[in-house]
Amino acid sequence: MTNTEIIEKIHEFLIEEFEVKAEKLLPEANLKETLGLDSLDYIDLVVVIESNFAFKVKPEDFTDIATFGDFCDYVISRVNSKALA
């Protein structure tokens, strides 16, 4: 899966599952303030990530993720590291 495909998939589930407006999905968009995700959404987001990308997410993985760009980078790095394993 290419980085572009990963980002497209992230866009799809944020728009469909979390009702985030597509125009808000910018790299600098804050997940909480700009995209409106709360702590319950984060739990759902973990489930969606695990089912779409087949890797386990640890709660501490989210401590350094503040923006949409951070989130995409995290998913891309985990998918790529899994592919290399």
Contacts in CASP RR format, 6 or more apart in sequence:
PFRMAT RR
TARGET T0000
AUTHOR 0000-0000-0000
METHOD contacts of the structure
MODEL  1
MTNTEIIEKIHEFLIEEFEVKAEKLLPEANLKETLGLDSLDYIDLVVVIE
SNFAFKVKPEDFTDIATFGDFCDYVISRVNSKALA
1 79 0 8 1.000
1 83 0 8 1.000
3 76 0 8 1.000
6 53 0 8 1.000
6 72 0 8 1.000
6 75 0 8 1.000
6 76 0 8 1.000
6 79 0 8 1.000
7 72 0 8 1.000
7 76 0 8 1.000
9 52 0 8 1.000
9 53 0 8 1.000
10 71 0 8 1.000
10 72 0 8 1.000
10 75 0 8 1.000
11 22 0 8 1.000
11 25 0 8 1.000
13 48 0 8 1.000
13 52 0 8 1.000
14 20 0 8 1.000
14 25 0 8 1.000
14 35 0 8 1.000
15 21 0 8 1.000
15 22 0 8 1.000
15 25 0 8 1.000
17 44 0 8 1.000
17 48 0 8 1.000
18 35 0 8 1.000
18 37 0 8 1.000
18 41 0 8 1.000
18 44 0 8 1.000
18 45 0 8 1.000
20 35 0 8 1.000
20 36 0 8 1.000
20 37 0 8 1.000
24 34 0 8 1.000
24 35 0 8 1.000
25 35 0 8 1.000
25 68 0 8 1.000
26 34 0 8 1.000
26 68 0 8 1.000
27 67 0 8 1.000
27 68 0 8 1.000
27 69 0 8 1.000
27 72 0 8 1.000
28 67 0 8 1.000
28 68 0 8 1.000
28 69 0 8 1.000
29 35 0 8 1.000
29 67 0 8 1.000
29 68 0 8 1.000
29 69 0 8 1.000
30 66 0 8 1.000
30 67 0 8 1.000
30 68 0 8 1.000
31 37 0 8 1.000
31 65 0 8 1.000
31 66 0 8 1.000
31 67 0 8 1.000
31 68 0 8 1.000
31 71 0 8 1.000
32 38 0 8 1.000
32 66 0 8 1.000
34 68 0 8 1.000
35 68 0 8 1.000
37 45 0 8 1.000
42 62 0 8 1.000
46 57 0 8 1.000
46 59 0 8 1.000
49 55 0 8 1.000
49 57 0 8 1.000
49 75 0 8 1.000
50 56 0 8 1.000
50 57 0 8 1.000
53 75 0 8 1.000
53 78 0 8 1.000
53 79 0 8 1.000
53 82 0 8 1.000
54 82 0 8 1.000
55 78 0 8 1.000
55 79 0 8 1.000
55 82 0 8 1.000
61 74 0 8 1.000
64 70 0 8 1.000
65 71 0 8 1.000
65 74 0 8 1.000
END
